[in-house]
Amino acid sequence: MNLDEVHKNAHSTALIKSPVPESTLSEECCVGIDEAGRGPVLGPMVYGIAYCPISKIPQLQELGVADSKQLKTSDRENVLKQINENSEYIGYCVKVIFWCFLLIVNEIAMDI
């Protein structure tokens, strides 16, 4: 995962995404969604999705993919490594929203 986009946009938002796997264009897919963060006081909000063809669900289970809240930190790092090593059928997209962007959005919302 290349974090250059995150460092370049550290005062607004950043988008990190994998190439779209060819197999996901022709097969029905499943999508997993997760978020992390506690708001502008404690750092950025991070939203992520991962997707793959439904036919690959058994392989996901073999890789140890699960709800991130059920995984230890070391397990999550291993799953990320496995996702990157299996990019021929797993894609992902992560949106990082930094605290200063959240403050601006909150101020605008309060003015409406």
A tleap script that builds the chain and sets N, CA, C and O, in Angstrom:
source leaprc.protein.ff14SB
mol = sequence {
  NMET ASN LEU ASP GLU VAL HIE LYS ASN ALA
  HIE SER THR ALA LEU ILE LYS SER PRO VAL
  PRO GLU SER THR LEU SER GLU GLU CYS CYS
  VAL GLY ILE ASP GLU ALA GLY ARG GLY PRO
  VAL LEU GLY PRO MET VAL TYR GLY ILE ALA
  TYR CYS PRO ILE SER LYS ILE PRO GLN LEU
  GLN GLU LEU GLY VAL ALA ASP SER LYS GLN
  LEU LYS THR SER ASP ARG GLU ASN VAL LEU
  LYS GLN ILE ASN GLU ASN SER GLU TYR ILE
  GLY TYR CYS VAL LYS VAL ILE PHE TRP CYS
  PHE LEU LEU ILE VAL ASN GLU ILE ALA MET
  ASP CILE
}
set mol.1.N position { 0.846 -1.168 0.000 }
set mol.1.CA position { 0.000 0.000 0.000 }
set mol.1.C position { 0.891 1.231 0.000 }
set mol.1.O position { 1.731 1.396 0.884 }
set mol.2.N position { 0.711 2.081 -0.977 }
set mol.2.CA position { 1.494 3.296 -1.105 }
set mol.2.C position { 0.818 4.420 -0.317 }
set mol.2.O position { -0.327 4.777 -0.595 }
set mol.3.N position { 1.527 4.969 0.660 }
set mol.3.CA position { 0.950 6.007 1.520 }
set mol.3.C position { 1.333 7.418 1.081 }
set mol.3.O position { 1.087 8.369 1.824 }
set mol.4.N position { 1.925 7.584 -0.101 }
set mol.4.CA position { 2.304 8.912 -0.579 }
set mol.4.C position { 1.121 9.860 -0.606 }
set mol.4.O position { 1.252 11.031 -0.248 }
set mol.5.N position { -0.044 9.360 -1.032 }
set mol.5.CA position { -1.255 10.181 -1.106 }
set mol.5.C position { -1.645 10.704 0.276 }
set mol.5.O position { -2.089 11.845 0.404 }
set mol.6.N position { -1.483 9.888 1.293 }
set mol.6.CA position { -1.816 10.297 2.662 }
set mol.6.C position { -0.892 11.425 3.102 }
set mol.6.O position { -1.359 12.436 3.629 }
set mol.7.N position { 0.412 11.266 2.892 }
set mol.7.CA position { 1.372 12.279 3.319 }
set mol.7.C position { 1.208 13.578 2.535 }
set mol.7.O position { 1.385 14.664 3.088 }
set mol.8.N position { 0.872 13.472 1.260 }
set mol.8.CA position { 0.714 14.646 0.401 }
set mol.8.C position { -0.512 15.467 0.810 }
set mol.8.O position { -0.486 16.693 0.713 }
set mol.9.N position { -1.564 14.823 1.258 }
set mol.9.CA position { -2.831 15.493 1.579 }
set mol.9.C position { -3.141 15.465 3.070 }
set mol.9.O position { -4.300 15.318 3.456 }
set mol.10.N position { -2.141 15.602 3.895 }
set mol.10.CA position { -2.319 15.437 5.340 }
set mol.10.C position { -3.198 16.495 5.986 }
set mol.10.O position { -3.410 16.452 7.197 }
set mol.11.N position { -3.718 17.448 5.210 }
set mol.11.CA position { -4.576 18.469 5.789 }
set mol.11.C position { -5.986 18.442 5.204 }
set mol.11.O position { -6.776 19.351 5.460 }
set mol.12.N position { -6.307 17.424 4.433 }
set mol.12.CA position { -7.665 17.341 3.892 }
set mol.12.C position { -8.121 15.893 3.869 }
set mol.12.O position { -8.536 15.364 4.900 }
set mol.13.N position { -8.053 15.239 2.711 }
set mol.13.CA position { -8.434 13.834 2.603 }
set mol.13.C position { -7.438 13.131 1.675 }
set mol.13.O position { -6.735 13.774 0.895 }
set mol.14.N position { -7.395 11.838 1.775 }
set mol.14.CA position { -6.533 11.054 0.890 }
set mol.14.C position { -7.271 9.781 0.492 }
set mol.14.O position { -8.040 9.222 1.274 }
set mol.15.N position { -7.028 9.343 -0.712 }
set mol.15.CA position { -7.647 8.133 -1.236 }
set mol.15.C position { -6.533 7.171 -1.661 }
set mol.15.O position { -5.652 7.524 -2.445 }
set mol.16.N position { -6.594 5.966 -1.131 }
set mol.16.CA position { -5.622 4.929 -1.477 }
set mol.16.C position { -6.420 3.782 -2.071 }
set mol.16.O position { -7.354 3.280 -1.445 }
set mol.17.N position { -6.056 3.368 -3.271 }
set mol.17.CA position { -6.818 2.281 -3.882 }
set mol.17.C position { -5.908 1.366 -4.673 }
set mol.17.O position { -4.875 1.769 -5.208 }
set mol.18.N position { -6.336 0.124 -4.722 }
set mol.18.CA position { -5.612 -0.876 -5.500 }
set mol.18.C position { -6.077 -0.796 -6.952 }
set mol.18.O position { -7.110 -0.193 -7.244 }
set mol.19.N position { -5.321 -1.398 -7.851 }
set mol.19.CA position { -5.855 -1.585 -9.204 }
set mol.19.C position { -7.100 -2.482 -9.117 }
set mol.19.O position { -7.202 -3.324 -8.225 }
set mol.20.N position { -8.024 -2.296 -10.031 }
set mol.20.CA position { -9.235 -3.119 -10.037 }
set mol.20.C position { -8.882 -4.482 -10.629 }
set mol.20.O position { -8.444 -4.566 -11.776 }
set mol.21.N position { -9.071 -5.556 -9.847 }
set mol.21.CA position { -8.772 -6.899 -10.378 }
set mol.21.C position { -9.683 -7.233 -11.553 }
set mol.21.O position { -10.891 -7.003 -11.498 }
set mol.22.N position { -9.108 -7.768 -12.594 }
set mol.22.CA position { -9.854 -8.105 -13.811 }
set mol.22.C position { -11.048 -9.011 -13.505 }
set mol.22.O position { -12.124 -8.839 -14.077 }
set mol.23.N position { -10.853 -9.976 -12.602 }
set mol.23.CA position { -11.928 -10.934 -12.301 }
set mol.23.C position { -13.156 -10.263 -11.687 }
set mol.23.O position { -14.265 -10.786 -11.796 }
set mol.24.N position { -12.968 -9.115 -11.047 }
set mol.24.CA position { -14.109 -8.440 -10.417 }
set mol.24.C position { -14.989 -7.721 -11.428 }
set mol.24.O position { -16.094 -7.288 -11.099 }
set mol.25.N position { -14.508 -7.595 -12.647 }
set mol.25.CA position { -15.294 -6.926 -13.684 }
set mol.25.C position { -16.310 -7.854 -14.348 }
set mol.25.O position { -17.260 -7.392 -14.979 }
set mol.26.N position { -16.108 -9.151 -14.204 }
set mol.26.CA position { -16.978 -10.095 -14.901 }
set mol.26.C position { -17.723 -11.057 -13.979 }
set mol.26.O position { -18.547 -11.844 -14.446 }
set mol.27.N position { -17.442 -11.004 -12.669 }
set mol.27.CA position { -18.106 -11.900 -11.721 }
set mol.27.C position { -18.831 -11.082 -10.648 }
set mol.27.O position { -18.461 -9.946 -10.352 }
set mol.28.N position { -19.877 -11.694 -10.073 }
set mol.28.CA position { -20.528 -11.057 -8.924 }
set mol.28.C position { -19.533 -11.002 -7.777 }
set mol.28.O position { -18.763 -11.938 -7.562 }
set mol.29.N position { -19.558 -9.891 -7.039 }
set mol.29.CA position { -18.568 -9.692 -5.981 }
set mol.29.C position { -19.218 -9.490 -4.620 }
set mol.29.O position { -20.394 -9.145 -4.504 }
set mol.30.N position { -18.411 -9.718 -3.605 }
set mol.30.CA position { -18.809 -9.373 -2.238 }
set mol.30.C position { -17.915 -8.216 -1.802 }
set mol.30.O position { -16.794 -8.060 -2.287 }
set mol.31.N position { -18.433 -7.406 -0.876 }
set mol.31.CA position { -17.714 -6.223 -0.403 }
set mol.31.C position { -17.715 -6.225 1.120 }
set mol.31.O position { -18.739 -6.476 1.755 }
set mol.32.N position { -16.555 -5.942 1.689 }
set mol.32.CA position { -16.451 -5.742 3.131 }
set mol.32.C position { -16.133 -4.285 3.387 }
set mol.32.O position { -15.303 -3.696 2.695 }
set mol.33.N position { -16.790 -3.697 4.383 }
set mol.33.CA position { -16.623 -2.276 4.702 }
set mol.33.C position { -16.247 -2.148 6.163 }
set mol.33.O position { -16.781 -2.862 7.011 }
set mol.34.N position { -15.323 -1.237 6.462 }
set mol.34.CA position { -14.946 -1.001 7.857 }
set mol.34.C position { -14.536 0.452 8.014 }
set mol.34.O position { -14.200 1.125 7.040 }
set mol.35.N position { -14.566 0.923 9.238 }
set mol.35.CA position { -14.137 2.277 9.546 }
set mol.35.C position { -13.377 2.265 10.854 }
set mol.35.O position { -13.547 1.377 11.688 }
set mol.36.N position { -12.537 3.269 11.015 }
set mol.36.CA position { -11.775 3.405 12.245 }
set mol.36.C position { -11.550 4.891 12.497 }
set mol.36.O position { -11.475 5.686 11.559 }
set mol.37.N position { -11.444 5.250 13.744 }
set mol.37.CA position { -11.185 6.646 14.099 }
set mol.37.C position { -12.136 7.100 15.171 }
set mol.37.O position { -13.218 6.541 15.354 }
set mol.38.N position { -11.713 8.125 15.875 }
set mol.38.CA position { -12.531 8.656 16.971 }
set mol.38.C position { -12.822 10.139 16.795 }
set mol.38.O position { -13.190 10.822 17.751 }
set mol.39.N position { -12.662 10.631 15.591 }
set mol.39.CA position { -12.997 12.014 15.316 }
set mol.39.C position { -11.804 12.946 15.358 }
set mol.39.O position { -10.678 12.517 15.608 }
set mol.40.N position { -12.055 14.230 15.110 }
set mol.40.CA position { -10.990 15.181 14.884 }
set mol.40.C position { -10.038 15.406 16.055 }
set mol.40.O position { -8.912 15.854 15.842 }
set mol.41.N position { -10.446 15.116 17.255 }
set mol.41.CA position { -9.564 15.340 18.396 }
set mol.41.C position { -8.450 14.306 18.447 }
set mol.41.O position { -7.335 14.623 18.861 }
set mol.42.N position { -8.731 13.086 18.038 }
set mol.42.CA position { -7.769 11.998 18.193 }
set mol.42.C position { -7.167 11.499 16.879 }
set mol.42.O position { -6.509 10.459 16.871 }
set mol.43.N position { -7.369 12.197 15.791 }
set mol.43.CA position { -6.764 11.779 14.535 }
set mol.43.C position { -7.767 11.612 13.420 }
set mol.43.O position { -8.931 11.983 13.567 }
set mol.44.N position { -7.329 11.060 12.308 }
set mol.44.CA position { -8.208 10.965 11.140 }
set mol.44.C position { -9.251 9.860 11.272 }
set mol.44.O position { -9.111 8.928 12.065 }
set mol.45.N position { -10.290 10.000 10.474 }
set mol.45.CA position { -11.259 8.925 10.281 }
set mol.45.C position { -10.804 8.170 9.037 }
set mol.45.O position { -10.382 8.777 8.053 }
set mol.46.N position { -10.892 6.856 9.088 }
set mol.46.CA position { -10.457 6.028 7.970 }
set mol.46.C position { -11.589 5.065 7.620 }
set mol.46.O position { -12.090 4.327 8.468 }
set mol.47.N position { -11.974 5.095 6.343 }
set mol.47.CA position { -13.026 4.213 5.840 }
set mol.47.C position { -12.413 3.338 4.761 }
set mol.47.O position { -11.692 3.833 3.895 }
set mol.48.N position { -12.691 2.053 4.805 }
set mol.48.CA position { -12.116 1.164 3.815 }
set mol.48.C position { -13.090 0.122 3.323 }
set mol.48.O position { -14.010 -0.290 4.030 }
set mol.49.N position { -12.862 -0.294 2.089 }
set mol.49.CA position { -13.600 -1.429 1.526 }
set mol.49.C position { -12.596 -2.386 0.902 }
set mol.49.O position { -11.527 -1.983 0.445 }
set mol.50.N position { -12.957 -3.634 0.893 }
set mol.50.CA position { -12.223 -4.653 0.147 }
set mol.50.C position { -13.277 -5.464 -0.595 }
set mol.50.O position { -14.380 -5.670 -0.089 }
set mol.51.N position { -12.942 -5.917 -1.773 }
set mol.51.CA position { -13.916 -6.650 -2.587 }
set mol.51.C position { -13.231 -7.746 -3.379 }
set mol.51.O position { -12.041 -7.675 -3.684 }
set mol.52.N position { -14.013 -8.753 -3.701 }
set mol.52.CA position { -13.515 -9.863 -4.516 }
set mol.52.C position { -14.713 -10.631 -5.072 }
set mol.52.O position { -15.836 -10.459 -4.599 }
set mol.53.N position { -14.475 -11.478 -6.075 }
set mol.53.CA position { -15.566 -12.304 -6.584 }
set mol.53.C position { -16.108 -13.232 -5.485 }
set mol.53.O position { -15.350 -13.735 -4.656 }
set mol.54.N position { -17.407 -13.446 -5.493 }
set mol.54.CA position { -18.034 -14.342 -4.519 }
set mol.54.C position { -17.406 -15.730 -4.587 }
set mol.54.O position { -17.304 -16.418 -3.571 }
set mol.55.N position { -16.990 -16.138 -5.769 }
set mol.55.CA position { -16.381 -17.470 -5.922 }
set mol.55.C position { -15.070 -17.606 -5.144 }
set mol.55.O position { -14.580 -18.719 -4.954 }
set mol.56.N position { -14.504 -16.497 -4.697 }
set mol.56.CA position { -13.223 -16.519 -3.966 }
set mol.56.C position { -13.391 -16.446 -2.450 }
set mol.56.O position { -12.398 -16.346 -1.730 }
set mol.57.N position { -14.622 -16.493 -1.956 }
set mol.57.CA position { -14.846 -16.430 -0.506 }
set mol.57.C position { -14.079 -17.519 0.242 }
set mol.57.O position { -13.503 -17.222 1.289 }
set mol.58.N position { -14.040 -18.766 -0.237 }
set mol.58.CA position { -13.237 -19.771 0.487 }
set mol.58.C position { -11.754 -19.369 0.613 }
set mol.58.O position { -11.127 -19.623 1.642 }
set mol.59.N position { -11.203 -18.744 -0.435 }
set mol.59.CA position { -9.810 -18.304 -0.363 }
set mol.59.C position { -9.645 -17.189 0.667 }
set mol.59.O position { -8.630 -17.133 1.361 }
set mol.60.N position { -10.636 -16.302 0.769 }
set mol.60.CA position { -10.578 -15.246 1.793 }
set mol.60.C position { -10.529 -15.858 3.188 }
set mol.60.O position { -9.761 -15.417 4.043 }
set mol.61.N position { -11.348 -16.866 3.406 }
set mol.61.CA position { -11.359 -17.531 4.705 }
set mol.61.C position { -10.006 -18.174 4.997 }
set mol.61.O position { -9.534 -18.134 6.133 }
set mol.62.N position { -9.385 -18.761 3.990 }
set mol.62.CA position { -8.048 -19.357 4.167 }
set mol.62.C position { -7.003 -18.294 4.501 }
set mol.62.O position { -6.048 -18.568 5.227 }
set mol.63.N position { -7.182 -17.069 3.968 }
set mol.63.CA position { -6.242 -15.979 4.237 }
set mol.63.C position { -6.419 -15.385 5.632 }
set mol.63.O position { -5.562 -14.640 6.105 }
set mol.64.N position { -7.534 -15.715 6.292 }
set mol.64.CA position { -7.781 -15.196 7.637 }
set mol.64.C position { -8.534 -13.886 7.661 }
set mol.64.O position { -8.546 -13.196 8.681 }
set mol.65.N position { -9.170 -13.528 6.541 }
set mol.65.CA position { -9.942 -12.290 6.490 }
set mol.65.C position { -11.133 -12.412 7.427 }
set mol.65.O position { -11.861 -13.404 7.397 }
set mol.66.N position { -11.326 -11.379 8.269 }
set mol.66.CA position { -12.435 -11.359 9.229 }
set mol.66.C position { -12.681 -9.910 9.630 }
set mol.66.O position { -11.971 -9.004 9.195 }
set mol.67.N position { -13.679 -9.707 10.449 }
set mol.67.CA position { -13.947 -8.379 11.000 }
set mol.67.C position { -12.688 -7.901 11.726 }
set mol.67.O position { -12.150 -8.613 12.573 }
set mol.68.N position { -12.227 -6.710 11.397 }
set mol.68.CA position { -10.961 -6.216 11.968 }
set mol.68.C position { -11.007 -6.125 13.491 }
set mol.68.O position { -9.971 -6.229 14.148 }
set mol.69.N position { -12.190 -5.933 14.050 }
set mol.69.CA position { -12.302 -5.845 15.510 }
set mol.69.C position { -12.091 -7.207 16.182 }
set mol.69.O position { -11.870 -7.285 17.391 }
set mol.70.N position { -12.162 -8.269 15.391 }
set mol.70.CA position { -11.943 -9.610 15.922 }
set mol.70.C position { -10.501 -10.072 15.730 }
set mol.70.O position { -10.127 -11.160 16.168 }
set mol.71.N position { -9.687 -9.231 15.067 }
set mol.71.CA position { -8.307 -9.605 14.776 }
set mol.71.C position { -7.333 -8.837 15.668 }
set mol.71.O position { -7.578 -7.679 16.007 }
set mol.72.N position { -6.238 -9.477 16.043 }
set mol.72.CA position { -5.158 -8.781 16.738 }
set mol.72.C position { -4.418 -7.914 15.724 }
set mol.72.O position { -4.525 -8.135 14.518 }
set mol.73.N position { -3.675 -6.936 16.209 }
set mol.73.CA position { -2.924 -6.047 15.314 }
set mol.73.C position { -2.035 -6.836 14.367 }
set mol.73.O position { -2.003 -6.551 13.170 }
set mol.74.N position { -1.317 -7.815 14.880 }
set mol.74.CA position { -0.429 -8.606 14.025 }
set mol.74.C position { -1.225 -9.372 12.969 }
set mol.74.O position { -0.751 -9.546 11.846 }
set mol.75.N position { -2.428 -9.832 13.318 }
set mol.75.CA position { -3.272 -10.531 12.350 }
set mol.75.C position { -3.736 -9.579 11.244 }
set mol.75.O position { -3.767 -9.950 10.071 }
set mol.76.N position { -4.099 -8.338 11.632 }
set mol.76.CA position { -4.537 -7.353 10.636 }
set mol.76.C position { -3.406 -7.046 9.657 }
set mol.76.O position { -3.635 -6.938 8.452 }
set mol.77.N position { -2.194 -6.908 10.172 }
set mol.77.CA position { -1.051 -6.633 9.298 }
set mol.77.C position { -0.805 -7.797 8.344 }
set mol.77.O position { -0.463 -7.583 7.182 }
set mol.78.N position { -0.976 -9.017 8.821 }
set mol.78.CA position { -0.817 -10.190 7.964 }
set mol.78.C position { -1.907 -10.243 6.893 }
set mol.78.O position { -1.630 -10.593 5.746 }
set mol.79.N position { -3.142 -9.898 7.258 }
set mol.79.CA position { -4.232 -9.905 6.278 }
set mol.79.C position { -3.955 -8.865 5.187 }
set mol.79.O position { -4.191 -9.132 4.009 }
set mol.80.N position { -3.459 -7.686 5.567 }
set mol.80.CA position { -3.119 -6.677 4.562 }
set mol.80.C position { -2.049 -7.211 3.606 }
set mol.80.O position { -2.137 -7.012 2.395 }
set mol.81.N position { -1.053 -7.879 4.149 }
set mol.81.CA position { -0.012 -8.480 3.311 }
set mol.81.C position { -0.630 -9.501 2.356 }
set mol.81.O position { -0.290 -9.538 1.173 }
set mol.82.N position { -1.540 -10.328 2.876 }
set mol.82.CA position { -2.192 -11.348 2.049 }
set mol.82.C position { -3.050 -10.713 0.953 }
set mol.82.O position { -3.093 -11.210 -0.173 }
set mol.83.N position { -3.735 -9.614 1.287 }
set mol.83.CA position { -4.551 -8.916 0.284 }
set mol.83.C position { -3.659 -8.424 -0.844 }
set mol.83.O position { -3.985 -8.599 -2.018 }
set mol.84.N position { -2.543 -7.814 -0.496 }
set mol.84.CA position { -1.634 -7.306 -1.527 }
set mol.84.C position { -1.023 -8.431 -2.357 }
set mol.84.O position { -0.783 -8.256 -3.552 }
set mol.85.N position { -0.770 -9.582 -1.740 }
set mol.85.CA position { -0.196 -10.719 -2.468 }
set mol.85.C position { -1.232 -11.423 -3.351 }
set mol.85.O position { -0.860 -12.202 -4.229 }
set mol.86.N position { -2.513 -11.163 -3.132 }
set mol.86.CA position { -3.576 -11.802 -3.913 }
set mol.86.C position { -4.376 -10.769 -4.702 }
set mol.86.O position { -5.593 -10.883 -4.846 }
set mol.87.N position { -3.678 -9.772 -5.202 }
set mol.87.CA position { -4.330 -8.661 -5.896 }
set mol.87.C position { -4.973 -9.064 -7.225 }
set mol.87.O position { -5.686 -8.263 -7.830 }
set mol.88.N position { -4.731 -10.296 -7.687 }
set mol.88.CA position { -5.381 -10.720 -8.925 }
set mol.88.C position { -6.882 -10.936 -8.730 }
set mol.88.O position { -7.634 -10.999 -9.703 }
set mol.89.N position { -7.321 -11.051 -7.459 }
set mol.89.CA position { -8.766 -11.180 -7.227 }
set mol.89.C position { -9.287 -10.350 -6.057 }
set mol.89.O position { -10.492 -10.358 -5.802 }
set mol.90.N position { -8.426 -9.640 -5.342 }
set mol.90.CA position { -8.873 -8.783 -4.236 }
set mol.90.C position { -8.513 -7.336 -4.551 }
set mol.90.O position { -7.370 -7.024 -4.885 }
set mol.91.N position { -9.500 -6.466 -4.442 }
set mol.91.CA position { -9.270 -5.034 -4.593 }
set mol.91.C position { -9.654 -4.309 -3.319 }
set mol.91.O position { -10.376 -4.853 -2.483 }
set mol.92.N position { -9.174 -3.081 -3.167 }
set mol.92.CA position { -9.532 -2.294 -1.982 }
set mol.92.C position { -9.479 -0.805 -2.292 }
set mol.92.O position { -8.893 -0.373 -3.285 }
set mol.93.N position { -10.100 -0.047 -1.425 }
set mol.93.CA position { -10.065 1.410 -1.488 }
set mol.93.C position { -10.171 1.915 -0.047 }
set mol.93.O position { -11.007 1.448 0.725 }
set mol.94.N position { -9.315 2.871 0.300 }
set mol.94.CA position { -9.302 3.432 1.647 }
set mol.94.C position { -9.373 4.947 1.535 }
set mol.94.O position { -8.621 5.550 0.768 }
set mol.95.N position { -10.261 5.560 2.285 }
set mol.95.CA position { -10.391 7.026 2.338 }
set mol.95.C position { -9.991 7.477 3.730 }
set mol.95.O position { -10.560 7.029 4.726 }
set mol.96.N position { -9.001 8.374 3.797 }
set mol.96.CA position { -8.540 8.938 5.063 }
set mol.96.C position { -9.023 10.384 5.108 }
set mol.96.O position { -8.738 11.172 4.206 }
set mol.97.N position { -9.757 10.725 6.166 }
set mol.97.CA position { -10.275 12.083 6.324 }
set mol.97.C position { -9.616 12.681 7.563 }
set mol.97.O position { -9.843 12.224 8.684 }
set mol.98.N position { -8.801 13.704 7.346 }
set mol.98.CA position { -8.020 14.282 8.430 }
set mol.98.C position { -8.839 15.253 9.272 }
set mol.98.O position { -9.859 15.781 8.830 }
set mol.99.N position { -8.369 15.475 10.492 }
set mol.99.CA position { -9.082 16.257 11.497 }
set mol.99.C position { -9.430 17.657 11.008 }
set mol.99.O position { -10.527 18.138 11.293 }
set mol.100.N position { -8.548 18.324 10.288 }
set mol.100.CA position { -8.836 19.700 9.882 }
set mol.100.C position { -9.981 19.738 8.867 }
set mol.100.O position { -10.777 20.677 8.873 }
set mol.101.N position { -10.074 18.735 8.001 }
set mol.101.CA position { -11.180 18.654 7.055 }
set mol.101.C position { -12.491 18.426 7.800 }
set mol.101.O position { -13.514 19.018 7.457 }
set mol.102.N position { -12.462 17.570 8.816 }
set mol.102.CA position { -13.661 17.305 9.622 }
set mol.102.C position { -14.115 18.569 10.346 }
set mol.102.O position { -15.316 18.813 10.458 }
set mol.103.N position { -13.180 19.372 10.836 }
set mol.103.CA position { -13.548 20.619 11.507 }
set mol.103.C position { -14.239 21.573 10.551 }
set mol.103.O position { -15.227 22.209 10.919 }
set mol.104.N position { -13.733 21.683 9.328 }
set mol.104.CA position { -14.344 22.556 8.328 }
set mol.104.C position { -15.755 22.076 8.002 }
set mol.104.O position { -16.682 22.884 7.942 }
set mol.105.N position { -15.924 20.795 7.793 }
set mol.105.CA position { -17.251 20.235 7.504 }
set mol.105.C position { -18.203 20.489 8.663 }
set mol.105.O position { -19.359 20.852 8.446 }
set mol.106.N position { -17.733 20.304 9.882 }
set mol.106.CA position { -18.591 20.574 11.056 }
set mol.106.C position { -18.994 22.026 11.138 }
set mol.106.O position { -20.146 22.321 11.456 }
set mol.107.N position { -18.075 22.955 10.861 }
set mol.107.CA position { -18.399 24.365 10.898 }
set mol.107.C position { -19.445 24.717 9.835 }
set mol.107.O position { -20.385 25.465 10.102 }
set mol.108.N position { -19.273 24.176 8.645 }
set mol.108.CA position { -20.246 24.427 7.580 }
set mol.108.C position { -21.611 23.879 7.984 }
set mol.108.O position { -22.630 24.540 7.781 }
set mol.109.N position { -21.637 22.691 8.545 }
set mol.109.CA position { -22.913 22.083 8.956 }
set mol.109.C position { -23.609 22.916 10.028 }
set mol.109.O position { -24.837 23.002 10.041 }
set mol.110.N position { -22.851 23.520 10.911 }
set mol.110.CA position { -23.457 24.330 11.972 }
set mol.110.C position { -24.017 25.642 11.433 }
set mol.110.O position { -24.919 26.221 12.037 }
set mol.111.N position { -23.496 26.114 10.309 }
set mol.111.CA position { -23.973 27.356 9.717 }
set mol.111.C position { -25.245 27.165 8.891 }
set mol.111.O position { -25.911 28.136 8.531 }
set mol.112.N position { -25.577 25.911 8.595 }
set mol.112.CA position { -26.756 25.653 7.740 }
set mol.112.C position { -28.027 25.738 8.546 }
set mol.112.O position { -29.116 25.551 8.003 }
savepdb mol mol.pdb
quit
